Amino acid sequence: MLRTLAIANYRSLRDLRMPLDRLTVITGANGSGKSSLYRALRLMAETARGGLISSLAREGGLQSTLWAGPERISAAARRGEESVQGVRRKHPVHLRLGFASDDLGYAIDLGLPAPSQSAFARDPQIKCESLWVGSVLRPSGLLVERRNGLVQTRAAGGPWQVATQDLAGFDSLLSQLGDPQDAPEVLMLRERLRAWRFYDHVRTDADAPARRVMVGTHTPALADDGSDLAAALQTIREIGDGPALDAAVDDAFAGARIEVASEQGRFELLMHQPGLLRPLRASELSDGTLRYLILMAALMTPRPPPLLVLNEPETSLHPDLLPALGRLIAAACARTQIIVVSHAARLVAALADAPQSLSWRLVKDLGETRIEGLHALDLPRWEWPSR
């Protein structure tokens, strides 16, 4: 389970260290940095798929995503006694992402490329990566260390061995180091990150993929666009917890039940509701009802991921559905770690009493995202690897 999330110099996240638990709820006003935190999590997942640099490019490149304020904000500026001023930079330009779990920690540092005549001269480069044992980076716990193109590995306490000396600046060691004998922890961490699941404003409009009749196959993990919703719900019924699925539908829509009709292998979602003479097809459901069923399929998956991230799941839901959604999320936490990013006070309140949960409110202070009420002495210990 992830215990600490660390982000530096990404958009408004100048220096963020956040404790995590089985369920972590992140809230805050518009513009407080919630979306930036969600995007940073997605960027970390992309390191294991080889898509980190291209994902940054889609956001406008490194220059657009870097913290736009000064390298350091003085205490006097925070008290309002002086204006925020830029000072001579003491450290290289960098964007850092990292996390620590119960057994492994990982950090990556991206910076500016060396000047060149290449057509890709504006691409950010990975300057440093580290993988270590435990929740805090210590020299004795380092297992894999990457500086520019040189990657070295070692068993715990053993001698360093060179894995490669020419790793490309746009490749993460998580996506390129593949020999389990050299670094089995890299393979382990890569598979964990690739298994993270993200659900962010899944489409529910009239042409949404979730409304279509689709060829159905076993679907233990709902697609991030909801296109295999009917198959995912049928999979829960057959190899997951079918009675819990029926109970969750009834909890949200009293007296209703869902059915997956199959004709020549093509699946269609139907919803039976009290008072209606026929079931409603997925194409006829309201946006809110469809979104709730999508969230239900994601949370009740028979193969829970190591991390499930929901970004503003309350979108298009009626407020009366939020307590039921809260119960669904709390139940899912028994099987997987969940991060919920939300600005719905009623959903946040519904999750407040969930076991092993934390709730953090993000606020802006001189353009920087900070965690309200979390003081320096309360922050989890974190050390960034040096270049």
DOLUM-833911 format. One record per residue (C-alpha): x, y, z; residue in three letters; residue number from 1. Coordinates in nm, 4 decimals, padded with zeros to 6 digits, m for minus. Last residue first. Layout:
BEGIN
         x         y         z    r    k
         X         Y         Z  ALA  NUM
...
***
This chain:
BEGIN
         x         y         z    r    k
   02.1522   01.4074  m00.9369  ARG  387
   02.0446   01.3782  m00.5766  SER  386
   01.7680   01.1407  m00.4694  PRO  385
   01.4789   01.3159  m00.2956  TRP  384
   01.4371   01.2479   00.0748  GLU  383
   01.0960   01.2177   00.2443  TRP  382
   00.9725   01.2016   00.6023  ARG  381
   00.5980   01.2316   00.6250  PRO  380
   00.4740   01.5819   00.7061  LEU  379
   00.3395   01.6470   01.0550  ASP  378
   00.6408   01.8534   01.1694  LEU  377
   00.6013   02.0829   00.8684  ALA  376
   00.2360   02.1486   00.9365  HIS  375
  m00.0698   01.9798   00.7857  LEU  374
  m00.3723   02.1959   00.8664  GLY  373
  m00.4576   02.2664   00.5033  GLU  372
  m00.2401   02.0811   00.2579  ILE  371
  m00.0538   02.3218   00.0304  ARG  370
  m00.0796   02.4202  m00.3338  THR  369
   00.1401   02.7181  m00.4219  GLU  368
   00.0089   03.0337  m00.5891  GLY  367
   00.0881   03.2526  m00.2899  LEU  366
  m00.0923   03.0007  m00.0658  ASP  365
  m00.3548   02.7881  m00.2397  LYS  364
  m00.5517   02.5324  m00.0412  VAL  363
  m00.5902   02.1544  m00.0585  LEU  362
  m00.8115   01.9750   00.1924  ARG  361
  m00.6962   01.6322   00.3051  TRP  360
  m00.9082   01.3423   00.4295  SER  359
  m00.7509   01.0240   00.5618  LEU  358
  m00.9076   00.6807   00.5908  SER  357
  m00.8240   00.3540   00.7627  GLN  356
  m01.1901   00.2866   00.8459  PRO  355
  m01.4557   00.5003   00.6750  ALA  354
  m01.6001   00.7655   00.9054  ASP  353
  m01.5378   01.0669   00.6808  ALA  352
  m01.6473   00.8941   00.3609  LEU  351
  m02.0084   01.0173   00.3687  ALA  350
  m01.8852   01.3645   00.4655  ALA  349
  m01.6589   01.3790   00.1589  VAL  348
  m01.9532   01.2668  m00.0556  LEU  347
  m02.1774   01.5396   00.0877  ARG  346
  m01.9090   01.8050   00.0523  ALA  345
  m01.8670   01.7345  m00.3179  ALA  344
  m01.5300   01.8773  m00.4250  HIS  343
  m01.3747   01.5395  m00.4987  SER  342
  m01.0496   01.3551  m00.5601  VAL  341
  m01.0833   01.0000  m00.4272  VAL  340
  m00.7746   00.7826  m00.3730  ILE  339
  m00.8430   00.4133  m00.3175  ILE  338
  m00.6344   00.1211  m00.1894  GLN  337
  m00.7944  m00.2136  m00.2703  THR  336
  m00.9996  m00.4948  m00.1164  ARG  335
  m01.1403  m00.3550   00.2097  ALA  334
  m01.1415  m00.0160   00.0415  CYS  333
  m01.4244  m00.1380  m00.1847  ALA  332
  m01.6709  m00.1271   00.1062  ALA  331
  m01.5877   00.2372   00.1778  ALA  330
  m01.6289   00.3244  m00.1909  ILE  329
  m01.9741   00.1632  m00.2110  LEU  328
  m02.0848   00.3252   00.1138  ARG  327
  m01.9762   00.6657  m00.0188  GLY  326
  m02.1599   00.6019  m00.3443  LEU  325
  m02.4754   00.5324  m00.1430  ALA  324
  m02.4246   00.8584   00.0476  PRO  323
  m02.3680   01.0418  m00.2858  LEU  322
  m02.6837   00.9223  m00.4610  LEU  321
  m02.9079   01.1846  m00.2974  ASP  320
  m02.6813   01.4570  m00.4385  PRO  319
  m02.7875   01.3565  m00.7929  HIS  318
  m02.4835   01.2402  m00.9895  LEU  317
  m02.3661   01.4401  m01.2936  SER  316
  m02.0048   01.4563  m01.1607  THR  315
  m01.9802   01.2922  m00.8162  GLU  314
  m01.6863   01.0769  m00.9239  PRO  313
  m01.4610   01.3858  m00.9178  GLU  312
  m01.1432   01.1953  m01.0056  ASN  311
  m01.1435   00.8355  m00.8853  LEU  310
  m00.8077   00.6619  m00.8367  VAL  309
  m00.7797   00.2865  m00.7762  LEU  308
  m00.4499   00.1461  m00.6487  LEU  307
  m00.3234  m00.2120  m00.6086  PRO  306
  m00.5944  m00.3207  m00.8532  PRO  305
  m00.8955  m00.5295  m00.7446  PRO  304
  m00.9705  m00.8338  m00.9594  ARG  303
  m01.3406  m00.9118  m00.9048  PRO  302
  m01.4194  m00.5460  m00.9805  THR  301
  m01.6753  m00.3981  m00.7412  MET  300
  m01.5370  m00.0435  m00.7518  LEU  299
  m01.5107  m00.0069  m01.1301  ALA  298
  m01.8453  m00.1748  m01.2033  ALA  297
  m02.0188   00.0431  m00.9416  MET  296
  m01.8555   00.3558  m01.0807  LEU  295
  m01.9943   00.2711  m01.4258  ILE  294
  m02.3373   00.1986  m01.2756  LEU  293
  m02.3300   00.5393  m01.1064  TYR  292
  m02.2338   00.7077  m01.4322  ARG  291
  m02.5259   00.5438  m01.6120  LEU  290
  m02.7723   00.6595  m01.3485  THR  289
  m02.6360   01.0138  m01.3555  GLY  288
  m02.6397   01.0417  m01.7347  ASP  287
  m03.0004   00.9208  m01.7465  SER  286
  m03.0650   00.5761  m01.8892  LEU  285
  m03.2210   00.5337  m02.2343  GLU  284
  m02.9139   00.4165  m02.4282  SER  283
  m02.8410   00.1669  m02.1499  ALA  282
  m03.1788   00.0081  m02.2216  ARG  281
  m03.4705   00.0603  m01.9865  LEU  280
  m03.6650  m00.2456  m01.8759  PRO  279
  m04.0303  m00.2845  m01.9667  ARG  278
  m04.3624  m00.2211  m01.7940  LEU  277
  m04.2189   00.0457  m01.5629  LEU  276
  m04.3576   00.0986  m01.2108  GLY  275
  m04.0486  m00.0233  m01.0252  PRO  274
  m03.7291  m00.0106  m01.2360  GLN  273
  m03.5634  m00.2821  m01.4457  HIS  272
  m03.2312  m00.1779  m01.5991  MET  271
  m03.0941  m00.3367  m01.9154  LEU  270
  m02.7311  m00.3565  m02.0302  LEU  269
  m02.6706  m00.5107  m02.3709  GLU  268
  m02.4143  m00.7765  m02.4538  PHE  267
  m02.3439  m00.9151  m02.8005  ARG  266
  m02.2402  m01.2834  m02.7959  GLY  265
  m02.5154  m01.3999  m03.0289  GLN  264
  m02.7735  m01.2236  m02.8135  GLU  263
  m02.6863  m01.1523  m02.4517  SER  262
  m02.8985  m00.9499  m02.2102  ALA  261
  m02.7258  m00.8113  m01.9021  VAL  260
  m02.9793  m00.7415  m01.6287  GLU  259
  m02.9960  m00.4708  m01.3650  ILE  258
  m03.2272  m00.4365  m01.0676  ARG  257
  m03.4367  m00.1550  m00.9232  ALA  256
  m03.6411  m00.1636  m00.6024  GLY  255
  m03.4626   00.1313  m00.4439  ALA  254
  m03.2070   00.2851  m00.6798  PHE  253
  m02.8825   00.3435  m00.4868  ALA  252
  m02.9149   00.0704  m00.2249  ASP  251
  m03.0982  m00.1574  m00.4705  ASP  250
  m02.8067  m00.1402  m00.7151  VAL  249
  m02.5592  m00.2049  m00.4328  ALA  248
  m02.7606  m00.5040  m00.3097  ALA  247
  m02.7661  m00.6597  m00.6572  ASP  246
  m02.3884  m00.6170  m00.6857  LEU  245
  m02.3369  m00.7595  m00.3355  ALA  244
  m02.5412  m01.0658  m00.4384  PRO  243
  m02.3231  m01.1082  m00.7500  GLY  242
  m01.9887  m01.0984  m00.5696  ASP  241
  m01.7327  m01.1791  m00.8374  GLY  240
  m01.7004  m01.4612  m01.0904  ILE  239
  m02.0467  m01.4645  m01.2507  GLU  238
  m02.2158  m01.1431  m01.1328  ARG  237
  m01.8965  m00.9401  m01.1414  ILE  236
  m01.8312  m01.0656  m01.4956  THR  235
  m02.1841  m00.9638  m01.5960  GLN  234
  m02.1159  m00.6112  m01.4674  LEU  233
  m01.7868  m00.5922  m01.6603  ALA  232
  m01.9500  m00.7253  m01.9789  ALA  231
  m02.2224  m00.4611  m01.9625  ALA  230
  m01.9705  m00.1824  m01.8920  LEU  229
  m01.7284  m00.2719  m02.1726  ASP  228
  m01.7037   00.0799  m02.3183  SER  227
  m01.6610   00.2435  m01.9771  GLY  226
  m01.3881   00.4776  m02.1074  ASP  225
  m01.1305   00.3590  m01.8510  ASP  224
  m01.2064  m00.0027  m01.9378  ALA  223
  m01.3619  m00.2033  m01.6531  LEU  222
  m01.1321  m00.4701  m01.5095  ALA  221
  m01.2484  m00.8327  m01.4675  PRO  220
  m01.4006  m00.8308  m01.8173  THR  219
  m01.4841  m01.1777  m01.9479  HIS  218
  m01.5959  m01.1184  m02.3073  THR  217
  m01.8956  m00.9350  m02.4514  GLY  216
  m01.9451  m00.8065  m02.8039  VAL  215
  m02.0909  m00.4598  m02.7535  MET  214
  m02.4309  m00.2884  m02.7484  VAL  213
  m02.3527   00.0770  m02.6956  ARG  212
  m02.4402   00.2982  m02.3987  ARG  211
  m02.0984   00.2665  m02.2273  ALA  210
  m01.9265   00.3980  m02.5424  PRO  209
  m02.0952   00.7371  m02.4898  ALA  208
  m02.2936   00.8661  m02.7896  ASP  207
  m02.5839   01.0084  m02.5875  ALA  206
  m02.3493   01.1532  m02.3246  ASP  205
  m02.2182   00.9443  m02.0333  THR  204
  m01.8444   00.9837  m02.0878  ARG  203
  m01.6114   00.8807  m01.8067  VAL  202
  m01.5197   01.1906  m01.6061  HIS  201
  m01.1948   01.0439  m01.4711  ASP  200
  m01.1520   00.6806  m01.3779  TYR  199
  m00.7938   00.5711  m01.3140  PHE  198
  m00.6624   00.2203  m01.2543  ARG  197
  m00.3169   00.1210  m01.1259  TRP  196
  m00.2136  m00.2184  m01.2713  ALA  195
   00.0706  m00.0751  m01.4791  ARG  194
   00.2126   00.0745  m01.1620  LEU  193
   00.2161  m00.2598  m00.9833  ARG  192
   00.3650  m00.4418  m01.2829  GLU  191
   00.6485  m00.1909  m01.3025  ARG  190
   00.7145  m00.2189  m00.9296  LEU  189
   00.7603  m00.5969  m00.9433  MET  188
   00.9735  m00.5835  m01.2583  LEU  187
   01.1957  m00.3197  m01.1018  VAL  186
   01.2145  m00.5220  m00.7799  GLU  185
   01.3483  m00.8203  m00.9763  PRO  184
   01.6566  m00.6190  m01.0724  ALA  183
   01.9310  m00.8046  m01.2583  ASP  182
   01.7717  m01.1505  m01.2517  GLN  181
   01.4347  m01.0093  m01.3551  PRO  180
   01.5883  m00.8751  m01.6794  ASP  179
   01.3602  m00.6034  m01.8152  GLY  178
   01.5002  m00.2590  m01.7518  LEU  177
   01.3269  m00.0499  m02.0171  GLN  176
   00.9857   00.0562  m01.8833  SER  175
   01.0819   00.1024  m01.5199  LEU  174
   01.4223   00.2426  m01.6218  LEU  173
   01.2335   00.5339  m01.7709  SER  172
   01.3093   00.6200  m02.1325  ASP  171
   01.3261   00.9785  m02.2688  PHE  170
   01.6899   01.0306  m02.1734  GLY  169
   01.7888   00.7091  m02.3480  ALA  168
   01.9583   00.4424  m02.1358  LEU  167
   02.3198   00.4220  m02.2486  ASP  166
   02.5255   00.2816  m01.9635  GLN  165
   02.3229  m00.0294  m01.8852  THR  164
   02.2784  m00.2733  m01.5969  ALA  163
   02.6051  m00.1815  m01.4224  VAL  162
   02.6502  m00.3802  m01.1023  GLN  161
   02.6738  m00.2388  m00.7505  TRP  160
   02.7934  m00.4652  m00.4723  PRO  159
   02.5532  m00.6240  m00.2224  GLY  158
   02.3707  m00.4760   00.0783  GLY  157
   02.0289  m00.5567  m00.0669  ALA  156
   02.0886  m00.6842  m00.4199  ALA  155
   02.2379  m00.4343  m00.6582  ARG  154
   02.1547  m00.2307  m00.9635  THR  153
   02.3235   00.0434  m01.1633  GLN  152
   02.1785   00.2478  m01.4485  VAL  151
   02.3897   00.4989  m01.6420  LEU  150
   02.2114   00.7076  m01.9066  GLY  149
   02.1441   01.0170  m01.6903  ASN  148
   02.1969   00.8982  m01.3355  ARG  147
   01.9971   00.5849  m01.2516  ARG  146
   02.0055   00.4020  m00.9212  GLU  145
   01.8496   00.0672  m00.8382  VAL  144
   01.8421  m00.1141  m00.5026  LEU  143
   01.9054   00.1703  m00.2580  LEU  142
   01.8404   00.0752   00.1045  GLY  141
   02.1888   00.1455   00.2422  SER  140
   02.1922   00.4905   00.0851  PRO  139
   01.8601   00.5737   00.2551  ARG  138
   01.5371   00.6759   00.0836  LEU  137
   01.2429   00.6471   00.3231  VAL  136
   00.9437   00.4080   00.3122  SER  135
   01.1369   00.0869   00.2758  GLY  134
   01.3619  m00.0635   00.0090  VAL  133
   01.4799   00.1631  m00.2695  TRP  132
   01.4290   00.2548  m00.6330  LEU  131
   01.5942   00.5656  m00.7721  SER  130
   01.5689   00.7632  m01.0937  GLU  129
   01.7751   01.0593  m01.2149  CYS  128
   01.8116   01.2888  m01.5120  LYS  127
   01.5083   01.1927  m01.7182  ILE  126
   01.5112   01.4360  m02.0067  GLN  125
   01.2584   01.6964  m02.1119  PRO  124
   01.2049   01.7334  m02.4861  ASP  123
   01.2908   02.0817  m02.6147  ARG  122
   01.5859   01.9672  m02.8255  ALA  121
   01.3707   01.7167  m03.0133  PHE  120
   01.4558   01.8562  m03.3588  ALA  119
   01.8165   01.8049  m03.2539  SER  118
   02.0601   02.0962  m03.2862  GLN  117
   02.1657   02.0646  m02.9214  SER  116
   02.1515   02.2337  m02.5829  PRO  115
   02.1561   01.9781  m02.2972  ALA  114
   01.8065   01.8685  m02.2012  PRO  113
   01.6059   02.0336  m01.9235  LEU  112
   01.5061   01.8284  m01.6224  GLY  111
   01.3120   01.5273  m01.5014  LEU  110
   01.3648   01.3587  m01.1632  ASP  109
   01.2066   01.0215  m01.0794  ILE  108
   01.1420   00.8691  m00.7383  ALA  107
   01.0543   00.5212  m00.6110  TYR  106
   00.9982   00.3573  m00.2739  GLY  105
   00.9408  m00.0076  m00.1887  LEU  104
   00.8015  m00.2200   00.0964  ASP  103
   00.5096  m00.0465   00.2653  ASP  102
   00.4863   00.2073  m00.0135  SER  101
   00.6792   00.5235  m00.0934  ALA  100
   00.6047   00.7658  m00.3736  PHE   99
   00.7835   00.9947  m00.6139  GLY   98
   00.7602   01.2655  m00.8768  LEU   97
   01.0119   01.5402  m00.9412  ARG   96
   01.0222   01.8187  m01.1977  LEU   95
   01.3636   01.9798  m01.2169  HIS   94
   01.5482   02.2969  m01.3034  VAL   93
   01.8894   02.2727  m01.1402  PRO   92
   01.9347   02.4103  m00.7869  HIS   91
   02.0544   02.7404  m00.6443  LYS   90
   01.8508   02.9728  m00.8657  ARG   89
   01.9212   03.3415  m00.8085  ARG   88
   01.6150   03.4916  m00.6476  VAL   87
   01.2630   03.5633  m00.7710  GLY   86
   01.0498   03.7822  m00.5527  GLN   85
   00.7252   03.7351  m00.3645  VAL   84
   00.6332   04.0620  m00.2002  SER   83
   00.7233   04.1444   00.1573  GLU   82
   00.5543   04.1412   00.4973  GLU   81
   00.2626   03.9278   00.3793  GLY   80
   00.3347   03.6544   00.6345  ARG   79
   00.4106   03.4110   00.3506  ARG   78
   00.6445   03.6690   00.1985  ALA   77
   00.8275   03.7028   00.5306  ALA   76
   00.8667   03.3236   00.5520  ALA   75
   01.0390   03.3288   00.2148  SER   74
   00.9123   03.1444  m00.0896  ILE   73
   01.1863   02.9438  m00.2642  ARG   72
   01.2416   02.8485  m00.6276  GLU   71
   01.0171   03.1345  m00.7325  PRO   70
   00.6818   03.0735  m00.9022  GLY   69
   00.5914   02.9089  m01.2325  ALA   68
   00.6081   02.5472  m01.1142  TRP   67
   00.6857   02.3453  m01.4263  LEU   66
   00.4041   02.2143  m01.6460  THR   65
   00.4301   02.4613  m01.9340  SER   64
   00.8106   02.4500  m01.9546  GLN   63
   00.8072   02.0700  m01.9402  LEU   62
   00.5815   02.0269  m02.2408  GLY   61
   00.2345   02.1566  m02.3221  GLY   60
   00.0199   01.9021  m02.1382  GLU   59
   00.0294   01.6639  m02.4343  ARG   58
   00.4094   01.6896  m02.4218  ALA   57
   00.4065   01.5789  m02.0581  LEU   56
   00.2152   01.2658  m02.1601  SER   55
   00.4665   01.2056  m02.4418  SER   54
   00.7517   01.2234  m02.1898  ILE   53
   00.5877   00.9832  m01.9438  LEU   52
   00.4613   00.7237  m02.1929  GLY   51
   00.7002   00.4331  m02.1394  GLY   50
   00.4338   00.2235  m01.9724  ARG   49
   00.5916   00.2115  m01.6255  ALA   48
   00.6590   00.5865  m01.6277  THR   47
   00.2958   00.6407  m01.7323  GLU   46
   00.1718   00.5468  m01.3838  ALA   45
   00.3751   00.8331  m01.2417  MET   44
   00.2192   01.0704  m01.4939  LEU   43
  m00.1285   00.9559  m01.3899  ARG   42
  m00.0518   01.0396  m01.0281  LEU   41
   00.0738   01.3821  m01.1342  ALA   40
  m00.2487   01.4380  m01.3273  ARG   39
  m00.4552   01.3734  m01.0133  TYR   38
  m00.2396   01.6140  m00.8122  LEU   37
  m00.2759   01.8791  m01.0792  SER   36
  m00.6530   01.8273  m01.0862  SER   35
  m00.6762   01.8850  m00.7106  LYS   34
  m00.4547   02.1955  m00.7195  GLY   33
  m00.6609   02.4604  m00.5394  SER   32
  m00.8105   02.5976  m00.8606  GLY   31
  m01.1676   02.5129  m00.7632  ASN   30
  m01.1891   02.4743  m00.3861  ALA   29
  m01.0531   02.1744  m00.2010  GLY   28
  m01.0853   01.7997  m00.1603  THR   27
  m00.8648   01.4938  m00.1439  ILE   26
  m00.9994   01.1750   00.0132  VAL   25
  m00.7484   00.9011   00.0948  THR   24
  m00.8704   00.5484   00.1600  LEU   23
  m00.6257   00.2751   00.2637  ARG   22
  m00.3972   00.5511   00.3837  ASP   21
  m00.1836   00.8226   00.2272  LEU   20
   00.0419   01.0927   00.3732  PRO   19
   00.1043   01.3826   00.1326  MET   18
   00.4312   01.5574   00.0551  ARG   17
   00.3951   01.8551  m00.1772  LEU   16
   00.6778   02.0877  m00.2777  ASP   15
   00.5955   02.3263  m00.5625  ARG   14
   00.2649   02.1616  m00.6516  LEU   13
   00.1120   02.4529  m00.8446  SER   12
   00.2235   02.3108  m01.1821  ARG   11
   00.4677   02.0284  m01.1074  TYR   10
   00.7651   02.1664  m00.9156  ASN    9
   00.7877   01.8854  m00.6607  ALA    8
   00.5569   01.5903  m00.5969  ILE    7
   00.5718   01.3364  m00.3125  ALA    6
   00.3076   01.0757  m00.2254  LEU    5
   00.3549   00.8756   00.0930  THR    4
   00.2091   00.5518   00.2321  ARG    3
   00.1232   00.3516  m00.0784  LEU    2
   00.0000   00.0000   00.0000  MET    1
***
